[in-house]
Amino acid sequence: MDNLPCATKYQHVDTHEVLYEHGYRLGMFMKDSGNVYLNNHLIIKLYYHKESEYVQLILSLLVNFFSFVNQKRFISSCWI
């Protein structure tokens, strides 16, 4: 999966339209607290088509990202 382009799936806050952003975000900055979080865990969803017994074609690669800090899970989200 090295060097394959990936996308992150988002939902627009107002219209609930599903959107895709190229790549994934490495972290986030919280303006209210001044804290910086590094997305140190990724969930990679690989969609493929099995052409034959020995040939599989990759259709898409989606990434969900989040940060574990002090055993608490902070899920990154994007408000568009």
LINJOTA-V853773 format. One record per residue. SS is DSSP state (helix for helix, strand for strand, loop for the rest). PHI is phi in whole degrees, -180 to 180 (NA if undefined). OMEGA is omega as a letter, one per 30 degrees, with the letter a starting at -180 (none if undefined). Layout:
ss=SS phi=PHI omega=OMEGA
ss=SS phi=PHI omega=OMEGA
This chain:
ss=loop phi=NA omega=l
ss=loop phi=-61 omega=l
ss=loop phi=67 omega=l
ss=loop phi=-87 omega=l
ss=loop phi=-70 omega=l
ss=loop phi=-129 omega=l
ss=strand phi=-140 omega=l
ss=strand phi=-114 omega=a
ss=strand phi=-90 omega=l
ss=strand phi=-130 omega=l
ss=strand phi=-123 omega=l
ss=loop phi=-62 omega=a
ss=loop phi=-63 omega=a
ss=loop phi=-84 omega=a
ss=loop phi=-96 omega=a
ss=loop phi=62 omega=l
ss=loop phi=-71 omega=l
ss=strand phi=-82 omega=a
ss=strand phi=-126 omega=l
ss=strand phi=-126 omega=l
ss=strand phi=-114 omega=l
ss=strand phi=-64 omega=l
ss=loop phi=75 omega=l
ss=loop phi=-145 omega=a
ss=loop phi=-84 omega=a
ss=loop phi=-76 omega=a
ss=strand phi=-179 omega=l
ss=strand phi=-151 omega=l
ss=strand phi=-116 omega=l
ss=loop phi=-93 omega=a
ss=loop phi=-62 omega=a
ss=loop phi=-67 omega=a
ss=loop phi=-103 omega=a
ss=loop phi=78 omega=l
ss=loop phi=-80 omega=l
ss=strand phi=-116 omega=l
ss=strand phi=-119 omega=l
ss=strand phi=-98 omega=l
ss=loop phi=-76 omega=a
ss=loop phi=-98 omega=l
ss=strand phi=-136 omega=l
ss=strand phi=-127 omega=l
ss=strand phi=-112 omega=a
ss=strand phi=-107 omega=l
ss=strand phi=-107 omega=a
ss=strand phi=-109 omega=l
ss=strand phi=-106 omega=a
ss=strand phi=-142 omega=l
ss=strand phi=-119 omega=l
ss=strand phi=-89 omega=a
ss=loop phi=-74 omega=l
ss=loop phi=-154 omega=a
ss=loop phi=-62 omega=a
ss=loop phi=-112 omega=a
ss=loop phi=-125 omega=l
ss=strand phi=-124 omega=a
ss=strand phi=-109 omega=l
ss=strand phi=-78 omega=a
ss=strand phi=-96 omega=l
ss=strand phi=-159 omega=a
ss=strand phi=-137 omega=l
ss=strand phi=-110 omega=a
ss=strand phi=-124 omega=l
ss=strand phi=-107 omega=a
ss=strand phi=-125 omega=l
ss=strand phi=-160 omega=a
ss=strand phi=-125 omega=l
ss=strand phi=-101 omega=l
ss=strand phi=-130 omega=l
ss=loop phi=51 omega=l
ss=loop phi=64 omega=l
ss=strand phi=-108 omega=a
ss=strand phi=-101 omega=l
ss=strand phi=-105 omega=a
ss=strand phi=-88 omega=l
ss=loop phi=-74 omega=l
ss=loop phi=-141 omega=a
ss=loop phi=-126 omega=l
ss=loop phi=-100 omega=a
ss=loop phi=-105 omega=none
